[in-house]
Amino acid sequence: MLRLMTLGGLRLSASDGAVVMRRRNDLAVLVVLADRSPAALRREEVQALFWGERAEEKARHSLRQVVLQLRRAVGDVLEVDAASLRLTAGHVAYDVREFNDAANQGRYREAADLWVGDFLMGCEDIGAEGFRAWLDVERERLRRLLDFCYERAVIQLETSGAIDQATTYAQRWADQFPLDERAQRRSIELLCAAGRLADATSARGAFIRRLATEMDEAPSSEWLSATEQMLRAASSVDVAGVRARSVKRAAAARVADDVASSAPPAASVAGAPARRSMMPLLAAAAVVILSAMAVLGARIAMTRDGRQPTLAVGKIGVMPASDSLDGFGTLLAITLARIPGLDLISERRMSEVAVGRRSADLTDVARAAGAREIIDGVLTRLPNGSLRADLKRSDLATGKTRGAYTVEGTDLTQLADFLTEQVARDLKVPAPVTRREGTTNSIVAYRFYEQGLRAYSVNDGFAARRLFAAALVEDTTFAMAALYQALLGGDSTDAYYARALRHARATSERERLFISVEWGRRMADPRVLSWADTLLTRYPSEPDAHLAYAQGLLLGANRADALPHFRRVVEMDSSSASFAAHCRACDAVSGMIDVYRSIDSLPEADHWARTWLKWQPNSERAWSAYSSVLGESNRFAEAHAAVDSANKYLRVDDPLSHTVWWFRNNEYEAVDRAWRYAEQSDKIERRLDGLWTHVIASRTQGRLRDALSAAREYTRVRAKNGTPNAVDGLLEAVVLAESGQPRAAAAMYDSMARAQHGPSQSKFSATKAWYWTHEAGAAASAGDTATLRRLEDSVRASGALATERYKRLHHYVRGLRLELERKPDDAAAEFRQAVWVRQSTHVRIYAGLARSLTAAGRPREAVAPLVEALKGPVSAAGLYATRTELQQLLAEAYDKSDQRDSAITQYRLVSRAWRHADPQFDQRRAAVETRIAALTLSAQPTSQRSMPR
């Protein structure tokens, strides 16, 4: 059997090892065929990948030459016809397929052993842009898979007690990922466990130097603290005699995220080599076990029910009174948050609860926030100018003092550091290594930040934005202030997110995880749930952690899994719901309402909307949520009333706020009045919203010339009054696709996709996949199957790097192609795989599914997806497909499944919408009217029918 080697180079060898072929350009074509095997590749696709810049005839000639060379090398294994190429499965061994299979089947060491270098190393100059883009994506995928395999291989070996082998694989892992903290940490950890202290020390120093030299950075404080603790523990215990690590420690799945654990691994004994005397072994084991018991005893002593200790910073008086010393409590909270394993109630949480309870008693506030202990006391300026802090740590339930601390220093930062070390020592956990690390070292900046949080919680966006900006002026590296500026939205949102992420390493672990989760949700990063899971695991007393995990679950396939986590947030945070517009409980209830709406559990959605209104009867957000539930239940009058209430408390007069329910109730005259009114506004944003609605309403009513004019006006106004964007032409492309110009629309979509850039690979890839999906719809309208085949691969490659919604889009593109090839059953299967959840599924997927089912003779099955599509927001069942188009498809599905009355109802809605349509709709409307007449006549008794003369 021939063997195709692509890891570490590129060559084709015979079974005896002799090289069969070396030509890289030809072999690269074979690699793409092997990757797709046993499926075939269209010739046009191969030509685009490798010779896309050449003229079509030259590209075809080049492909013929390559095929000739490959047939000489591999024989009939390469199947060739006029349209496609295919590599027969099972005749050419492909190392990447073997690597994938080993990884997927849990043979992690075998997979790691197959890796001898990067995929197609040295082949970066081969092919056209399409091949190089494919190569980049495939390399990144394989590197991620290799990282996972090494991690799991090390855990498997460690669990089985094979410490020497585990150490070897950990070192290989570290060599493959020389800048990765997780890999380096595990290597050092296992070197310590194997008694190789000198090697562990050398590896730690080498990594620190490598980061400084290559990245101009230092390792994170958690990594430095953890590895220093490992070395300290290894040097104090005869670890050469304690060869195996704790099976329990190794079996616990290490969180698959980018944040290294800050706590050092617990040491324990699972066994020892038989060649050594038992006495040294028992002595070493005793030292380790007693040490572990001491730590465990300390943990049990300071917790209840096995939960983490939770601590809050209370009132710290100042003697004599001095404004310059008032911020010490804030600074102490920042430094205490660095203690590994300590669950500190955040300043933000304390501030929210204080406002909600209208209480200045920080002991009461701390108890309500979930703290079990509080640290408070007094700060004194001594006659010599130095400072002294006298603090105590008390149990909130019993009042019993758990610890007392007195420190002296020259400034507040020094005092906070000294106190943090004492508290860590008292709790028997490692003290933070790096000083002056935290949210910010500027008390002034933090005061601005706290005030900004208060404004944010009561929905005063203007004040919050101003205060967060002031905090960033005081400290440009203040990551959390940058994050909240991003959460407020605006033109610089992504820039603020990027700043927050850039400086996240200088924050506490909790804040770094929180930033990562918010960034991941914004950027459609598939790792967001792992980060949220870590946040929840390590900080279970924070409502933010539970909320982040629930919101992360919403990005997956089963949104209902988020419901119990949302309920937990409500239990923890309902006390703040009576005052804070941005309360966690409110965010959780909003999430529950969306989930219940998406699974058609409207009674539950109604219950939670009413609960929210009980908390906040004057809340615009609560009334808007209630309006959505009422409208979903077709209670349109009540929905409009709820919208009016929302506008009242928002203090706005928005003519477009009712359009969602006018659209849903087919009241297009009211929609037209609203957008005309909005277009006359002096406010640019209101005018743009009016033009956007104008386009949707005109298309829905068959006025495509009017819609195209409004779409172009939208682009012009954007360019004149704001920052022009490559995607401003979206509306125009949508209208062109419906106006008999699908190729022009496809070209516009392709330009939008290629113009994309972003602060993260996931967001960049998600956006490209989205616009290529629209291009596929236009290509399908033009009957262009070749473009659909190309786009299918592009959408699949880009979508794979983003969240679930985007991972499924390539099935839609394939469904369009199969539909053109008149394979309706196969097309319907692909469209079904593209469906995600109702409100986030591309509405044209539902339309394609309904068309295919109807064409396959299954019209009854076509009804459900169309009903789902019509329930979507106006931006979906109005922008990407018109409601009239969906209603016509639904009428036809009812008609062909003998549901006469329902068909008549939908046909009438279509006819009514097209009353003032462009002339090109005249024939379609006449056909609809004819069908209404025929169905109406057939519904009458025979005696009432008009007899032909």
Secondary structure, 3 states (H helix, E strand, C coil): CEEEECECCCEEECCCCCEEECCHHHHHHHHHHHHHCCCCEEHHHHHHHHHCCCCHHHHHHHHHHHHHHHHHHHHHHEEECCCEEEECCCCEEEHHHHHHHHHHCCCHHHHHHHCCCCECCCCCCCCCHHHHHHHHHHHHHHHHHHHHHHHHHHHHHHHCCCHHHHHHHHHHHHHHCCCCHHHHHHHHHHHHHCCCHHHHHHHHHHHHHHHHHHCCCCCCHHHHHHHHHHHHHHHHCCCCCCCCCCHHHHHCCCCCCCCCCCCCCCCCCCCCCCCCCHHHHHHHHHHHHHHHHHHHHHHHHCCCCCCCCEEEEEEEEEECCCHHHCCHHHHHHHHHCCCCCCEECCHHHHHHHHHHHCCCCHHHHHHHCCCCEEEEEEEEECCCCCEEEEEEEEECCCCCEEEEEEEEECCHHHHHHHHHHHHHHHCCCCCCCCCCCCCCCCHHHHHHHHHHHHHHHCCCHHHHHHHHHHHHHHCCCCHHHHHHHHHCCCCCHHHHHHHHHHCHHHCCHHHHHHHHHHHHHHCCCCCHHHHHHHHHHHCCCCHHHHHHHHHHHCCCCCHHHHHHHHHHHHHHHHHHCCCCCCCHHHHHHHHHHHHHHHCCCHHHHHHHHHHHHHHCCCCHHHHHHHHHHHHHCCCHHHHHHHHHHHHHHHCCCCCCCCHHHHHHCCCHHHHHHHHHHHHCCCCHHHHHHHHHHHHHHHHHCCCHHHHHHHHHHHHHHHHHHCCCCHHHHHHHHHHHHHCCCHHHHHHHHHHHHHCCCCCCHHHHHHHHHHHHHHHHHHHHHCCCHHHHHHHHHHHHHHHCCCCHHHHCHHHHHHHHHHHHCCCHHHHHHHHHHHCCCHHHCCHHHHHHHHHHHHHCCCHHHHHHHHHHHHCCCCCCCCCCCCHHHHHHHHHHHHHHCCCHHHHHHHHHHHHHHCCCCCHHHHHHHHHHHHHHHHHHHHHCCHHHCCCCC
